[in-house]
Each structure stands twice: as structure tokens, then as C-alpha cells.
Amino acid sequence: MYNSKVYIPKQRLNILEQNSSGSEIDQNEDGSLSSVNRLNRGRIAIFIDGANLFYAALQLGIEIDYVKLLGSLTSGARLLRAFFYTGVDLTNEKQQNFLLWMRHNGYRVVTQELTQFPDGSKKADLNVKISVDMLKLVGCYDTAILVSGNGELAYAVNAVSYQGVRLEIVSLRSMTSDSLINLADSYIDLGMIQEKIKKTH
């Protein structure tokens, strides 16, 4: 079982030694980042894997409130930009309206048209776009928040880390690659903050 503590890989524990307060990096009871964890976050950039977040929400049985999500992730820090990556079906009017709403509510939406496979399934691989944006913007932000558990992003995450960027991974634990967690400065399980980011009807 995973508790509400933010997971800190062993190889990153030296960060705690550099913290003058000597306190642990932790979450508040409401799931928000504690004051200690907000220290030295500087400018933050958020990279959201839309499909990964969608399936995580399905597993949790919730609908994401994206205004609440943005507020929870930033926790008062200076936001450079929040990217939302998703595959699109140009004939899906409901999806197009949702993406328009996202653009008007603080998100930079990055899309790729869905590819249909022989078995009838549709998919868009946005890993390259996420990776390129994370690397291209290094120097413009101090903390990267990656909302994804996709291990295929580990190479880009590692490259960004070597540039001195603080990395926070936010994803459902059952859908999160250990390779990402091992590279992160902090990890937050979506299951622990679901009450804070879900829509209430």
C-alpha cells in the first residue's frame, strides 16, 4: 500500500540534506504539496499525457476537474506553461469543444490526429512531442511536473534531470513505471489527491 507521503527515491535523498529546514518533503492531508515541497520549485512547467490521465481517472472512477488540477499542481508556484497532449478525432465535436475550453482555461493544447490500426483501434503516440517540449524548454523552467506514468518517457526525463531541473511525477501508482519513479525528485500518487482534483456534480 502507498501512503500519502511523496515517494523520494534513494538516489535523490541527498536533496533532503540540502534542505535547511531538515523537514521531509511531504503532502498535506488534502493532497496538496506541503510548504517544504514548494521550496525552490521556481518556475514550473507542466506536461500532461492526456491519454494516461484519462485512463487513470477511469480506474479511479472520477472525472477530472482541470481547473482544480492546475491549482493543485502549481500550489502557488510560478507557472511557465501547462501543456496538455492528446490524440484527436477531428470529427468528434464534443472533443473539439473540450479542447477549446482547455485552451481558454490555462492549458497549451498539443494534438496529434489519431491513427487507426487494422484491429479498429485508434491511437496517437505523443511521447516524442512531450519529450521534445521538455528538452526544448530547459532553461525556461526550474521544475518539470510530468503527469504520466509512461516509462517510454524515462529517457527524456533523465536528460532533463541532468540539466539541473527538478522533476515531479504525478500518476496513478498502478500505471506508473518504476523507471520514472526512480528518476523523479518527488512522486505523487493520483489516488491520494483524487478528492482534490475530481469534479463534483
Backbone as a printed PyTorch tensor [residue, N CA C, xyz], in Angstrom:
tensor([[[  0.8450,  -1.1980,   0.0000],
         [  0.0000,   0.0000,   0.0000],
         [  0.8830,   1.2510,   0.0000]],

        [[  0.4450,   2.2880,  -0.7100],
         [  1.1850,   3.5450,  -0.7570],
         [  0.4390,   4.5720,   0.0630]],

        [[  1.1660,   5.2340,   0.9810],
         [  0.5160,   6.2420,   1.8010],
         [  0.6360,   7.6030,   1.1400]],

        [[  0.2380,   8.6320,   1.8820],
         [  0.1770,   9.9620,   1.2820],
         [  1.5280,  10.6530,   1.2060]],

        [[  2.5730,   9.9960,   1.6730],
         [  3.8990,  10.6100,   1.5740],
         [  4.3580,  10.6340,   0.1230]],

        [[  5.0070,  11.7010,  -0.2680],
         [  5.5900,  11.7530,  -1.5950],
         [  6.7930,  10.8430,  -1.6150]],

        [[  6.8480,   9.9360,  -2.5820],
         [  7.9330,   8.9670,  -2.6620],
         [  9.2060,   9.6630,  -3.1090]],

        [[ 10.2930,   9.4300,  -2.4080],
         [ 11.5880,  10.0080,  -2.7640],
         [ 12.5850,   8.8790,  -2.9750]],

        [[ 13.0170,   8.6480,  -4.2180],
         [ 13.9720,   7.5800,  -4.4860],
         [ 15.2420,   7.7540,  -3.6780]],

        [[ 15.8950,   6.6210,  -3.3530],
         [ 17.1010,   6.6440,  -2.5310],
         [ 18.1870,   7.5200,  -3.1260]],

        [[ 18.3080,   7.4570,  -4.4610],
         [ 19.3890,   8.2160,  -5.0670],
         [ 19.1350,   9.7190,  -5.0400]],

        [[ 17.9270,  10.1330,  -4.6190],
         [ 17.6160,  11.5550,  -4.5510],
         [ 17.5630,  12.0640,  -3.1130]],

        [[ 17.8570,  11.2290,  -2.1470],
         [ 17.7230,  11.6350,  -0.7550],
         [ 18.6960,  12.7390,  -0.3670]],

        [[ 19.7380,  12.9150,  -1.1650],
         [ 20.6850,  13.9850,  -0.8580],
         [ 20.0280,  15.3520,  -0.9400]],

        [[ 18.9100,  15.4360,  -1.6470],
         [ 18.1790,  16.7010,  -1.7370],
         [ 17.7190,  17.1320,  -0.3570]],

        [[ 17.3110,  16.1610,   0.4610],
         [ 16.8400,  16.4720,   1.8060],
         [ 17.9580,  17.0750,   2.6400]],

        [[ 19.1840,  16.5880,   2.4240],
         [ 20.3040,  17.0820,   3.2060],
         [ 20.5930,  18.5420,   2.8930]],

        [[ 20.1960,  18.9660,   1.6780],
         [ 20.4360,  20.3420,   1.2780],
         [ 19.3320,  21.2680,   1.7760]],

        [[ 18.2700,  20.6890,   2.3360],
         [ 17.1420,  21.4820,   2.8040],
         [ 17.4380,  21.9950,   4.2060]],

        [[ 17.5500,  23.2930,   4.3590],
         [ 17.9530,  23.8650,   5.6380],
         [ 16.9600,  23.5890,   6.7470]],

        [[ 15.6780,  23.3380,   6.4040],
         [ 14.6810,  23.0920,   7.4390],
         [ 14.8110,  21.7060,   8.0230]],

        [[ 15.4290,  20.7890,   7.2710],
         [ 15.5910,  19.4170,   7.7380],
         [ 14.3030,  18.6320,   7.7300]],

        [[ 13.2360,  19.1900,   7.1520],
         [ 11.9410,  18.5150,   7.1430],
         [ 11.8250,  17.6030,   5.9390]],

        [[ 10.9250,  16.6290,   6.0320],
         [ 10.6880,  15.7490,   4.9040],
         [  9.8370,  16.4520,   3.8610]],

        [[ 10.0330,  16.0620,   2.6210],
         [  9.1460,  16.5210,   1.5660],
         [  7.8890,  15.6780,   1.6590]],

        [[  6.7550,  16.3210,   1.7930],
         [  5.5300,  15.6070,   2.1240],
         [  4.3430,  16.3000,   1.4900]],

        [[  3.1710,  15.6490,   1.6040],
         [  1.9270,  16.2350,   1.1750],
         [  1.1010,  16.6190,   2.3870]],

        [[  0.2610,  17.6530,   2.2110],
         [ -0.7010,  17.9780,   3.2350],
         [ -1.8150,  16.9420,   3.2120]],

        [[ -2.6580,  16.9530,   4.2310],
         [ -3.7320,  15.9760,   4.3050],
         [ -4.7020,  16.1070,   3.1430]],

        [[ -4.8250,  17.3140,   2.5760],
         [ -5.7500,  17.4970,   1.4560],
         [ -5.1250,  17.1120,   0.1240]],

        [[ -3.8920,  16.6120,   0.1560],
         [ -3.2400,  16.1560,  -1.0620],
         [ -2.3640,  17.1960,  -1.7250]],

        [[ -2.4250,  18.4400,  -1.2690],
         [ -1.5800,  19.4710,  -1.8610],
         [ -0.1510,  19.3200,  -1.3680]],

        [[  0.7800,  19.9100,  -2.1030],
         [  2.1750,  19.8260,  -1.7050],
         [  2.4030,  20.6690,  -0.4620]],

        [[  3.2000,  20.1580,   0.4600],
         [  3.4880,  20.8970,   1.6840],
         [  4.3560,  22.0990,   1.3770]],

        [[  4.4910,  23.0050,   2.3520],
         [  5.3060,  24.2010,   2.1500],
         [  6.7480,  23.8340,   1.8770]],

        [[  7.2250,  22.7420,   2.4760],
         [  8.5990,  22.3070,   2.2450],
         [  8.7870,  21.9190,   0.7890]],

        [[  7.8000,  21.1860,   0.2470],
         [  7.9280,  20.7140,  -1.1220],
         [  7.8200,  21.8500,  -2.1320]],

        [[  7.2490,  22.9860,  -1.7250],
         [  7.1490,  24.1220,  -2.6310],
         [  8.4380,  24.9330,  -2.6670]],

        [[  9.3340,  24.7000,  -1.6880],
         [ 10.5740,  25.4560,  -1.6480],
         [ 11.4090,  25.1840,  -2.8920]],

        [[ 11.9670,  26.2590,  -3.4400],
         [ 12.9000,  26.1360,  -4.5590],
         [ 12.3050,  25.4760,  -5.7990]],

        [[ 10.9800,  25.5090,  -5.9430],
         [ 10.3920,  24.9660,  -7.1720],
         [ 10.5860,  25.9420,  -8.3240]],

        [[ 10.7500,  27.2330,  -8.0060],
         [ 10.9730,  28.2260,  -9.0440],
         [  9.8470,  28.2610, -10.0560]],

        [[ 10.2180,  28.4370, -11.3080],
         [  9.2260,  28.4160, -12.3850],
         [  8.9210,  26.9660, -12.7260]],

        [[  7.6500,  26.6620, -12.8740],
         [  7.2880,  25.2790, -13.1790],
         [  6.6540,  25.1730, -14.5620]],

        [[  6.9030,  24.0450, -15.1930],
         [  6.2540,  23.7040, -16.4570],
         [  5.5740,  22.3550, -16.2580]],

        [[  4.3400,  22.2530, -16.7200],
         [  3.5460,  21.0420, -16.5330],
         [  3.3470,  20.3630, -17.8790]],

        [[  3.5660,  19.0640, -17.9060],
         [  3.4250,  18.2700, -19.1240],
         [  2.4480,  17.1280, -18.8320]],

        [[  1.2500,  17.2060, -19.3970],
         [  0.1970,  16.2350, -19.0920],
         [ -0.0370,  15.3070, -20.2730]],

        [[  0.1600,  14.0290, -20.0370],
         [ -0.1560,  12.9790, -21.0060],
         [ -1.6580,  12.7260, -20.8940]],

        [[ -2.4280,  13.3070, -21.8120],
         [ -3.8810,  13.2690, -21.7130],
         [ -4.4610,  11.8710, -21.6460]],

        [[ -3.9710,  10.9650, -22.4870],
         [ -4.4980,   9.6020, -22.5080],
         [ -4.1870,   8.8770, -21.2060]],

        [[ -2.9720,   9.0500, -20.6970],
         [ -2.5820,   8.4020, -19.4470],
         [ -3.4420,   8.8950, -18.2920]],

        [[ -3.6960,  10.2020, -18.2560],
         [ -4.5290,  10.7680, -17.1970],
         [ -5.9720,  10.3050, -17.3310]],

        [[ -6.4630,  10.2110, -18.5570],
         [ -7.8390,   9.7660, -18.8010],
         [ -8.0590,   8.3540, -18.2650]],

        [[ -7.1310,   7.4510, -18.5710],
         [ -7.2840,   6.0650, -18.1110],
         [ -7.0700,   5.9410, -16.6040]],

        [[ -6.2360,   6.7990, -16.0430],
         [ -6.0710,   6.8120, -14.5900],
         [ -7.3750,   7.2360, -13.9210]],

        [[ -8.0250,   8.2560, -14.4900],
         [ -9.3050,   8.7250, -13.9480],
         [-10.3720,   7.6410, -14.0600]],

        [[-10.3450,   6.8980, -15.1630],
         [-11.2850,   5.7820, -15.3250],
         [-11.0970,   4.7540, -14.2230]],

        [[ -9.8520,   4.4150, -13.9410],
         [ -9.5700,   3.4410, -12.8810],
         [-10.0290,   3.9390, -11.5230]],

        [[ -9.9110,   5.2330, -11.2960],
         [-10.3180,   5.8110, -10.0190],
         [-11.8210,   6.0430,  -9.9470]],

        [[-12.4720,   6.0100, -11.1150],
         [-13.9120,   6.2440, -11.1530],
         [-14.2830,   7.6980, -10.9480]],

        [[-13.4190,   8.6040, -11.4240],
         [-13.6870,  10.0370, -11.2620],
         [-13.5810,  10.7410, -12.6100]],

        [[-14.1000,  11.9680, -12.6490],
         [-13.9100,  12.8500, -13.7890],
         [-13.0330,  13.9950, -13.3170]],

        [[-11.9850,  14.2890, -14.0580],
         [-11.0230,  15.3090, -13.6440],
         [-11.5980,  16.7140, -13.8210]],

        [[-11.4300,  17.5320, -12.7970],
         [-11.7200,  18.9600, -12.8950],
         [-10.3840,  19.6300, -13.2210]],

        [[-10.2260,  20.1000, -14.4490],
         [ -8.9200,  20.5700, -14.9010],
         [ -8.5160,  21.9160, -14.3030]],

        [[ -9.4720,  22.6870, -13.8270],
         [ -9.1310,  23.9150, -13.1110],
         [ -8.5380,  23.5580, -11.7540]],

        [[ -9.1790,  22.6090, -11.0650],
         [ -8.6640,  22.1530,  -9.7750],
         [ -7.3070,  21.4790,  -9.9380]],

        [[ -7.1590,  20.7010, -11.0050],
         [ -5.8890,  20.0130, -11.2480],
         [ -4.7550,  21.0170, -11.3890]],

        [[ -4.9770,  22.0520, -12.1670],
         [ -3.9380,  23.0560, -12.3860],
         [ -3.5680,  23.7440, -11.0750]],

        [[ -4.5720,  24.0630, -10.2780],
         [ -4.3100,  24.7000,  -8.9930],
         [ -3.5560,  23.7980,  -8.0460]],

        [[ -3.9090,  22.5110,  -8.0520],
         [ -3.2510,  21.5520,  -7.1670],
         [ -1.7990,  21.3350,  -7.5650]],

        [[ -1.5310,  21.2700,  -8.8500],
         [ -0.1670,  21.0270,  -9.3200],
         [  0.7450,  22.2300,  -9.1010]],

        [[  0.2180,  23.4170,  -9.2830],
         [  1.0600,  24.6040,  -9.1270],
         [  1.2650,  24.9600,  -7.6610]],

        [[  0.2410,  24.7750,  -6.8450],
         [  0.3290,  25.0680,  -5.4010],
         [  0.9420,  26.4370,  -5.1240]],

        [[  0.5690,  27.4140,  -5.9220],
         [  1.0420,  28.7800,  -5.6960],
         [  2.3610,  29.1190,  -6.3540]],

        [[  3.0090,  28.1490,  -6.9940],
         [  4.2880,  28.4130,  -7.6620],
         [  4.0620,  29.1800,  -8.9660]],

        [[  5.1430,  29.6950,  -9.5290],
         [  5.0520,  30.4450, -10.7810],
         [  4.9620,  29.4770, -11.9570]],

        [[  3.8690,  29.5400, -12.6790],
         [  3.6460,  28.6300, -13.8010],
         [  4.1450,  29.2530, -15.0960]],

        [[  5.0670,  28.5600, -15.7470],
         [  5.5180,  28.9900, -17.0660],
         [  4.4750,  28.6200, -18.1080]],

        [[  4.1140,  27.3360, -18.1300],
         [  3.1410,  26.8580, -19.1080],
         [  2.6650,  25.4710, -18.7030]],

        [[  1.4130,  25.1770, -19.0110],
         [  0.8580,  23.8470, -18.7560],
         [  0.4600,  23.2400, -20.0940]],

        [[  1.1740,  22.1940, -20.4940],
         [  0.9020,  21.5250, -21.7630],
         [ -0.0350,  20.3440, -21.5440]],

        [[ -0.9740,  20.1800, -22.4630],
         [ -1.8810,  19.0320, -22.4350],
         [ -1.7830,  18.3510, -23.7900]],

        [[ -1.3230,  17.1030, -23.7900],
         [ -1.0820,  16.3580, -25.0310],
         [ -2.1730,  15.3160, -25.2310]],

        [[ -2.7500,  15.2930, -26.4220],
         [ -3.8170,  14.3250, -26.6600],
         [ -3.9660,  14.0030, -28.1380]],

        [[ -4.4190,  12.7900, -28.4090],
         [ -4.7980,  12.4240, -29.7590],
         [ -6.1660,  13.0060, -30.0590]],

        [[ -6.4120,  13.3480, -31.3170],
         [ -7.6920,  13.9700, -31.6580],
         [ -8.3740,  13.2610, -32.8170]],

        [[ -9.6920,  13.2460, -32.7100],
         [-10.5600,  12.8110, -33.8010],
         [-11.2660,  14.0680, -34.2810]],

        [[-10.8920,  14.5550, -35.4500],
         [-11.3990,  15.8350, -35.9350],
         [-12.8970,  15.8270, -36.1750]],

        [[-13.4960,  14.6400, -36.2310],
         [-14.9460,  14.5480, -36.4320],
         [-15.7060,  14.5300, -35.1090]],

        [[-14.9730,  14.4960, -33.9990],
         [-15.5970,  14.4230, -32.6750],
         [-15.8190,  15.8410, -32.1460]],

        [[-17.0360,  16.3390, -32.3070],
         [-17.3420,  17.7180, -31.9170],
         [-17.2130,  17.9280, -30.4100]],

        [[-17.6130,  16.9210, -29.6370],
         [-17.5270,  17.0370, -28.1810],
         [-16.0750,  17.2090, -27.7430]],

        [[-15.1780,  16.4310, -28.3480],
         [-13.7610,  16.5500, -28.0020],
         [-13.2080,  17.9070, -28.4200]],

        [[-13.6010,  18.3790, -29.5870],
         [-13.1180,  19.6750, -30.0600],
         [-13.5540,  20.8020, -29.1270]],

        [[-14.7840,  20.7140, -28.6260],
         [-15.2760,  21.7220, -27.6800],
         [-14.5060,  21.6620, -26.3600]],

        [[-14.1900,  20.4390, -25.9190],
         [-13.4110,  20.2720, -24.6930],
         [-12.0250,  20.8860, -24.8450]],

        [[-11.3760,  20.6390, -25.9660],
         [-10.0270,  21.1730, -26.1850],
         [-10.0420,  22.6950, -26.3040]],

        [[-11.1090,  23.2420, -26.8840],
         [-11.2520,  24.6960, -26.9530],
         [-11.3750,  25.2690, -25.5440]],

        [[-12.1600,  24.5860, -24.7010],
         [-12.3050,  25.0130, -23.3080],
         [-10.9570,  24.9680, -22.5980]],

        [[-10.1790,  23.9090, -22.8300],
         [ -8.8600,  23.7780, -22.2020],
         [ -7.9590,  24.9450, -22.5920]],

        [[ -7.9920,  25.3210, -23.8590],
         [ -7.1560,  26.4300, -24.3350],
         [ -7.5390,  27.7470, -23.6630]],

        [[ -8.8060,  27.8800, -23.3340],
         [ -9.2850,  29.1160, -22.7100],
         [ -9.1270,  29.1070, -21.1970]],

        [[ -8.6320,  28.0080, -20.6500],
         [ -8.5340,  27.8770, -19.1970],
         [ -7.1370,  27.4830, -18.7200]],

        [[ -6.1410,  28.0200, -19.4040],
         [ -4.7800,  27.9260, -18.8870],
         [ -3.9030,  26.8320, -19.4540]],

        [[ -4.3980,  26.0870, -20.4610],
         [ -3.6110,  24.9830, -20.9990],
         [ -3.1590,  25.2730, -22.4280]],

        [[ -1.9370,  24.8600, -22.7350],
         [ -1.4480,  24.8600, -24.1120],
         [ -1.6950,  23.4530, -24.6590]],

        [[ -2.6510,  23.3210, -25.5460],
         [ -3.0580,  22.0090, -26.0430],
         [ -2.2040,  21.6180, -27.2460]],

        [[ -1.6150,  20.4280, -27.1710],
         [ -0.8000,  19.8850, -28.2570],
         [ -1.4880,  18.6110, -28.7390]],

        [[ -1.8050,  18.5640, -30.0210],
         [ -2.6010,  17.4440, -30.5360],
         [ -1.8810,  16.6780, -31.6380]],

        [[ -2.3620,  15.4790, -31.8340],
         [ -1.9210,  14.6480, -32.9550],
         [ -3.1140,  13.8160, -33.3920]],

        [[ -3.3450,  13.7860, -34.6810],
         [ -4.5060,  13.0500, -35.1800],
         [ -4.3500,  11.5570, -34.9030]],

        [[ -5.4380,  10.9460, -34.4900],
         [ -5.4250,   9.5200, -34.1740],
         [ -5.1650,   8.6850, -35.4200]],

        [[ -4.3840,   7.6370, -35.2550],
         [ -4.1210,   6.6770, -36.3260],
         [ -4.9530,   5.4320, -36.0750]],

        [[ -5.6490,   4.9740, -37.1020],
         [ -6.4640,   3.7700, -36.9490],
         [ -5.6580,   2.5440, -37.3700]],

        [[ -5.6940,   1.5150, -36.5190],
         [ -4.9600,   0.2830, -36.7620],
         [ -5.8850,  -0.7820, -37.3520]],

        [[ -5.2990,  -1.8420, -37.9480],
         [ -6.1040,  -2.8870, -38.5960],
         [ -7.1730,  -3.5040, -37.6990]],

        [[ -6.9130,  -3.5430, -36.3820],
         [ -7.9040,  -4.1400, -35.4760],
         [ -9.0330,  -3.1730, -35.1290]],

        [[ -8.9890,  -1.9720, -35.7230],
         [-10.0480,  -0.9990, -35.4850],
         [ -9.7450,  -0.0030, -34.3880]],

        [[ -8.6990,  -0.2520, -33.6090],
         [ -8.3470,   0.6610, -32.5190],
         [ -7.6870,   1.9220, -33.0790]],

        [[ -7.7680,   2.9930, -32.3050],
         [ -7.1690,   4.2620, -32.6980],
         [ -6.2010,   4.7240, -31.6160]],

        [[ -5.0770,   5.2720, -32.0490],
         [ -4.0680,   5.6950, -31.0820],
         [ -3.2190,   6.8150, -31.6620]],

        [[ -2.7420,   7.6750, -30.7770],
         [ -1.7860,   8.7170, -31.1610],
         [ -0.5970,   8.6200, -30.2170]],

        [[  0.5910,   8.5190, -30.7730],
         [  1.8050,   8.4290, -29.9550],
         [  2.3840,   9.8310, -29.7890]],

        [[  2.2100,  10.3850, -28.5880],
         [  2.6520,  11.7510, -28.3280],
         [  3.9360,  11.8210, -27.5160]],

        [[  4.5820,  10.6710, -27.3100],
         [  5.8000,  10.6490, -26.4940],
         [  6.8940,  11.5520, -27.0530]],

        [[  7.0300,  11.5730, -28.3740],
         [  8.0700,  12.4000, -28.9940],
         [  7.8000,  13.8790, -28.7360]],

        [[  6.5480,  14.2890, -28.8820],
         [  6.2110,  15.7000, -28.6780],
         [  6.4260,  16.1140, -27.2240]],

        [[  6.0430,  15.2480, -26.2980],
         [  6.2670,  15.5460, -24.8820],
         [  7.7620,  15.6830, -24.6080]],

        [[  8.5310,  14.7230, -25.1130],
         [  9.9800,  14.7170, -24.8840],
         [ 10.6480,  15.9530, -25.4670]],

        [[ 10.2860,  16.2940, -26.7050],
         [ 10.8930,  17.4510, -27.3710],
         [ 10.5880,  18.7350, -26.6110]],

        [[  9.3470,  18.9000, -26.1780],
         [  8.9790,  20.1210, -25.4560],
         [  9.6960,  20.2240, -24.1130]],

        [[  9.8110,  19.0960, -23.4080],
         [ 10.5200,  19.1070, -22.1250],
         [ 11.9660,  19.5530, -22.3090]],

        [[ 12.6100,  19.0300, -23.3480],
         [ 14.0190,  19.3370, -23.5940],
         [ 14.2150,  20.7300, -24.1770]],

        [[ 13.3130,  21.1190, -25.0760],
         [ 13.4400,  22.4110, -25.7530],
         [ 13.3110,  23.5840, -24.7870]],

        [[ 12.5140,  23.3960, -23.7500],
         [ 12.2520,  24.4920, -22.8150],
         [ 13.1820,  24.5100, -21.6030]],

        [[ 14.1180,  23.5540, -21.5340],
         [ 15.0800,  23.5620, -20.4240],
         [ 15.8040,  24.9100, -20.4110]],

        [[ 15.8700,  25.5080, -19.2380],
         [ 16.4340,  26.8470, -19.1150],
         [ 15.3550,  27.8860, -18.9080]],

        [[ 14.1320,  27.5410, -19.3270],
         [ 12.9910,  28.4390, -19.1240],
         [ 12.2160,  28.0850, -17.8590]],

        [[ 12.4360,  26.8770, -17.3430],
         [ 11.7370,  26.4540, -16.1270],
         [ 12.7110,  25.7640, -15.1850]],

        [[ 12.3210,  25.7160, -13.9090],
         [ 13.1630,  25.1020, -12.8780],
         [ 12.6410,  23.7460, -12.4290]],

        [[ 11.3280,  23.5730, -12.5050],
         [ 10.6890,  22.3210, -12.0940],
         [  9.7690,  21.8300, -13.1980]],

        [[  9.9180,  20.5660, -13.5530],
         [  9.0220,  19.9370, -14.5190],
         [  8.0770,  19.0090, -13.7740]],

        [[  6.7830,  19.1660, -14.0230],
         [  5.7870,  18.2580, -13.4680],
         [  5.2470,  17.4290, -14.6210]],

        [[  5.5400,  16.1490, -14.6000],
         [  5.0790,  15.2470, -15.6460],
         [  3.9050,  14.4390, -15.1180]],

        [[  2.7470,  14.6290, -15.7320],
         [  1.5600,  13.8720, -15.3450],
         [  1.4440,  12.7040, -16.3150]],

        [[  2.1400,  11.6420, -15.9970],
         [  2.1670,  10.4360, -16.8230],
         [  2.9310,   9.3540, -16.0850]],

        [[  2.5860,   8.1200, -16.3680],
         [  3.3300,   7.0100, -15.8020],
         [  4.0480,   6.2150, -16.8710]],

        [[  4.0920,   6.7570, -18.0850],
         [  4.6370,   6.0570, -19.2430],
         [  6.1620,   5.9630, -19.1810]],

        [[  6.6700,   4.7490, -19.0390],
         [  8.1040,   4.5300, -18.9380],
         [  8.8720,   4.9080, -20.1840]],

        [[  8.1890,   5.0410, -21.3270],
         [  8.8660,   5.4290, -22.5600],
         [  9.3690,   6.8730, -22.5050]],

        [[  8.9100,   7.6150, -21.5030],
         [  9.3710,   8.9920, -21.3390],
         [ 10.6030,   9.0850, -20.4440]],

        [[ 11.0610,   7.9610, -19.9250],
         [ 12.1630,   7.9580, -18.9580],
         [ 13.4480,   8.5470, -19.5400]],

        [[ 13.7450,   8.2860, -20.7990],
         [ 14.9850,   8.7910, -21.3970],
         [ 14.9920,  10.3170, -21.4090]],

        [[ 13.8690,  10.9140, -21.8200],
         [ 13.7710,  12.3740, -21.8480],
         [ 13.8150,  12.9490, -20.4400]],

        [[ 13.1360,  12.2880, -19.5090],
         [ 13.1320,  12.7340, -18.1130],
         [ 14.5460,  12.7270, -17.5500]],

        [[ 15.2990,  11.6920, -17.8540],
         [ 16.6790,  11.5980, -17.3830],
         [ 17.5370,  12.7160, -17.9790]],

        [[ 17.3370,  12.9910, -19.2640],
         [ 18.1040,  14.0510, -19.9250],
         [ 17.8000,  15.4120, -19.3160]],

        [[ 16.5400,  15.6580, -19.0040],
         [ 16.1410,  16.9210, -18.3800],
         [ 16.7440,  17.0350, -16.9820]],

        [[ 16.7460,  15.9240, -16.2570],
         [ 17.3030,  15.9040, -14.9050],
         [ 18.7770,  16.2960, -14.9070]],

        [[ 19.5130,  15.8300, -15.9050],
         [ 20.9390,  16.1460, -15.9970],
         [ 21.1900,  17.6330, -16.2610]],

        [[ 20.1460,  18.3510, -16.6710],
         [ 20.2720,  19.7900, -16.8840],
         [ 19.9650,  20.5830, -15.6170]],

        [[ 19.7690,  19.8650, -14.5030],
         [ 19.5390,  20.5320, -13.2250],
         [ 18.0950,  20.8580, -12.9170]],

        [[ 17.1830,  20.2980, -13.6950],
         [ 15.7550,  20.5430, -13.4810],
         [ 15.2190,  19.6060, -12.4000]],

        [[ 14.3890,  20.1510, -11.5220],
         [ 13.7040,  19.3260, -10.5240],
         [ 12.5330,  18.6310, -11.2140]],

        [[ 12.3570,  17.3360, -10.9240],
         [ 11.3260,  16.5500, -11.5990],
         [ 10.3030,  16.0020, -10.6190]],

        [[  9.0390,  16.2600, -10.9130],
         [  7.9430,  15.7220, -10.1170],
         [  7.0650,  14.8710, -11.0330]],

        [[  6.8140,  13.6450, -10.6170],
         [  5.9610,  12.7380, -11.3820],
         [  4.6280,  12.6070, -10.6670]],

        [[  3.5410,  12.7670, -11.4150],
         [  2.1920,  12.6320, -10.8640],
         [  1.4460,  11.6230, -11.7210]],

        [[  1.0530,  10.5090, -11.1110],
         [  0.3600,   9.4700, -11.8670],
         [ -0.2240,   8.4530, -10.9040]],

        [[ -1.1120,   7.6160, -11.4140],
         [ -1.6640,   6.5320, -10.6080],
         [ -0.5920,   5.4620, -10.4540]],

        [[ -0.3510,   5.0250,  -9.2270],
         [  0.7760,   4.1230,  -8.9690],
         [  0.7140,   2.8590,  -9.8080]],

        [[ -0.4760,   2.2930,  -9.9690],
         [ -0.6000,   1.0410, -10.7210],
         [ -0.2960,   1.2230, -12.2040]],

        [[ -0.2330,   2.4790, -12.6600],
         [  0.0390,   2.7680, -14.0670],
         [  1.3710,   3.4910, -14.2510]],

        [[  2.2010,   3.4810, -13.2240],
         [  3.4470,   4.2470, -13.2800],
         [  4.6640,   3.3380, -13.3450]],

        [[  5.4960,   3.5720, -14.3350],
         [  6.7250,   2.8030, -14.4990],
         [  7.7100,   3.1150, -13.3770]],

        [[  8.3330,   2.0680, -12.8440],
         [  9.3570,   2.2610, -11.8120],
         [ 10.5150,   3.1080, -12.3320]],

        [[ 10.7820,   3.0200, -13.6310],
         [ 11.8920,   3.7930, -14.1960],
         [ 11.6490,   5.2920, -14.0450]],

        [[ 10.3960,   5.7270, -14.1420],
         [ 10.0810,   7.1390, -13.9420],
         [ 10.2170,   7.5330, -12.4800]],

        [[  9.6850,   6.6870, -11.6050],
         [  9.7480,   6.9860, -10.1710],
         [ 11.1970,   7.0860,  -9.7100]],

        [[ 12.0480,   6.2120, -10.2170],
         [ 13.4510,   6.2030,  -9.8050],
         [ 14.2040,   7.4520, -10.2570]],

        [[ 13.6950,   8.1180, -11.2830],
         [ 14.3460,   9.3280, -11.7850],
         [ 13.7970,  10.6000, -11.1500]],

        [[ 12.6500,  10.4950, -10.5000],
         [ 11.9550,  11.6820, -10.0010],
         [ 12.5310,  12.1880,  -8.6860]],

        [[ 12.4210,  13.5020,  -8.4860],
         [ 12.7490,  14.0900,  -7.1920],
         [ 11.5900,  13.9030,  -6.2270]],

        [[ 10.3870,  13.8180,  -6.7660],
         [  9.2270,  13.5030,  -5.9350],
         [  8.1650,  12.8270,  -6.7870]],

        [[  7.3690,  12.0170,  -6.1340],
         [  6.2950,  11.2940,  -6.8120],
         [  5.0060,  11.4640,  -6.0240]],

        [[  3.9170,  11.7510,  -6.7280],
         [  2.6040,  11.8690,  -6.1030],
         [  1.6520,  10.9020,  -6.7840]],

        [[  1.0270,  10.0530,  -5.9880],
         [  0.0380,   9.1030,  -6.4860],
         [ -1.2860,   9.8370,  -6.6900]],

        [[ -1.8320,   9.7810,  -7.9000],
         [ -3.1040,  10.4440,  -8.1770],
         [ -4.2090,   9.9750,  -7.2420]],

        [[ -4.1110,   8.7230,  -6.8190],
         [ -5.1210,   8.1920,  -5.9160],
         [ -5.1860,   8.9420,  -4.6020]],

        [[ -4.0650,   9.5540,  -4.2060],
         [ -4.0140,  10.2730,  -2.9430],
         [ -4.5550,  11.6980,  -3.0420]],

        [[ -4.6840,  12.2070,  -4.2620],
         [ -5.1940,  13.5740,  -4.4130],
         [ -6.5020,  13.6070,  -5.1970]],

        [[ -7.1270,  12.4470,  -5.3940],
         [ -8.3190,  12.3960,  -6.2400],
         [ -9.4590,  13.2680,  -5.7190]],

        [[ -9.6040,  13.3650,  -4.4030],
         [-10.6860,  14.1820,  -3.8510],
         [-10.4680,  15.6630,  -4.1530]],

        [[ -9.2300,  16.0300,  -4.3170],
         [ -8.8810,  17.4380,  -4.5510],
         [ -9.0270,  17.8400,  -6.0120]],

        [[ -8.9740,  16.8700,  -6.9350],
         [ -8.9550,  17.2130,  -8.3570],
         [-10.1630,  16.7000,  -9.1300]],

        [[-11.0870,  16.0400,  -8.4580],
         [-12.2290,  15.4820,  -9.1810],
         [-13.3630,  16.4920,  -9.2930]],

        [[-14.1820,  16.2950, -10.3270],
         [-15.3730,  17.1230, -10.4900],
         [-16.4180,  16.7060,  -9.4730]],

        [[-17.1290,  17.6890,  -8.9550],
         [-18.2460,  17.4090,  -8.0590],
         [-19.5150,  17.8750,  -8.7460]],

        [[-20.4950,  16.9900,  -8.8150],
         [-21.7270,  17.3030,  -9.5620],
         [-22.8500,  17.6930,  -8.6220]]])
